[in-house]
Amino acid sequence: MEGEEKFCATSLESLIDFSVERLGLNVRVLSTDAGKKQEYTVSAKATMIGDHKAAVCHKMRYPYAVHYCHVIADTEVDEVPLVGADGTKVKAVTVCHLNTSAWSPDHMAFQVLKIKPGPAVCHFLDSNTLIWVPKKD
């Protein structure tokens, strides 16, 4: 996507450096709690953690630690409390891409949602993904 910055981090130091260089020193890192596979229900109101810009780092399948990181503008990051069918409580992280007009019309999100580029698209992040957001003052 236009304006998206991409990076492969092969160490914890490079992962941190990438995120701090793009978002500043005053950042917060989040991830979805690891929970067992079961049905979950949203149990309370979501809390907005970050808006406008975030650095997302996805763990890659590799024999050593590698994360595919990218910075995405025009996003909103929320923390969503969930409760599992067995009563387990977890916090999940969601990302909303607020403007999808520049995305390819063939993007999987549009196929699944049966929409065209333009409106916001939101999704949950898995527990192997780290998301960095500027801290709110």
N, C-alpha and C positions, 0 to 999 in steps of 0.2 A: 504494500500500500504506500501511497505517496507520503513522505515524511516519516515513515517508520524506520527506526534504527534497529539493526540486528547485530547479534554478537554471540559467539560460542564461548562460554566460560569453561575453562578446564581446571580451575582451582577456586577455592572459596575466596581467595584474595581477588582474583579477576572478576568474580561474580559481584563482589561488594564494590570494587572499583567502578565497574560499568554502571551500576545503579546510582552510586553517589555522584559520579561525574555528570549524570544526566538529571538527577533530581535534587542534588545538594546534600549537605551533611545531616540535615535534620529530617531523617526518613524513618519509616516504620516498615517492618517486613511482616507479612501475614501469610498464612496458608490454611487450607481447610483441614480440620481435625480428621485424623484417620479413624474411620468407624467401620464396623463390619457391614457386609453387604446385606441390606434389608430395606424395607420401605421407610422413608422419613417424611415427616410433616413439618411445615414451618410452624414454630411454636410461639413466636412473638414477632414484633415489628423489626424489620431489618434496620441496621445502623449504617449510615453512610460514613465510610472511613476516608475515602479520597475522591477527589474530582479533578478533572481536566487532564491529568497525566499520570501514568504508572509504568513501572518496569516489571515485566513478567518474565520469569525464568522457569522453563519447563525441563524437568529431569529427562535426559535422553537414555536410551538403552545402549550402554557402552560398557566395556570391561573396567573403566575407571570413571570417576565423577565428571560428567559433562552436562552442562545446562545450556539450552538454546534460549537466549534472552532477547527480548525486543521491547522497545519503548513505544507505547501507544498513546496518542493524544486523543482528546475528546472522549474520555472514558469516565465512568463513575464506578467506584469500588464500594461494595457493601458487605457487611458481615451479617449473616443470616442464622439465627438460632433454629436448630432442627431437633426434633425428638423422633427416635426410632420406634418401630413397632414394639420393641421389647422395653421401651422406656429410656434407652440410652440417649443422653443429650450431647450434641456436637455443635460446633460452629462451622458454618460453611462460608466460603468467600465467593462472591459473584462479581462479574465484570459486565458492565453495560457499555457497549460501543454506541455512542450517542448519534453518530452520523455515519451511515453505511453507504452513502451515495457514491463513493469512489470504489467500492468493492466490486469485484467481478459478479455479474449476474448469475454465474455458475457456482458461486460459493455455496458450500453445503448448507449453511444456515438458511439461505433463501429456499433451498429445495425442501428442507425439513419443515420450515414455517409457512411455506407456500406464499411468500411475499417477494416483492421486488426491492432492489437497493434503495436506501433512503432512510427508513425508520430505524429506531434504536433496536439493537439485538443484545440480549442479556444471556449469560450462561454461568454455570457453576464452574469453579476450578477444582481439579482433583487434589488429593493430599500430597502429590509429588511436585506440585507447582508452588513456587514462591512468588509473591507479588510485593513489590516495593512501592510505597506511596509517600509523598511529602507529609510530614506531620502537620496537623493543623495547630496554629498558635492559640 
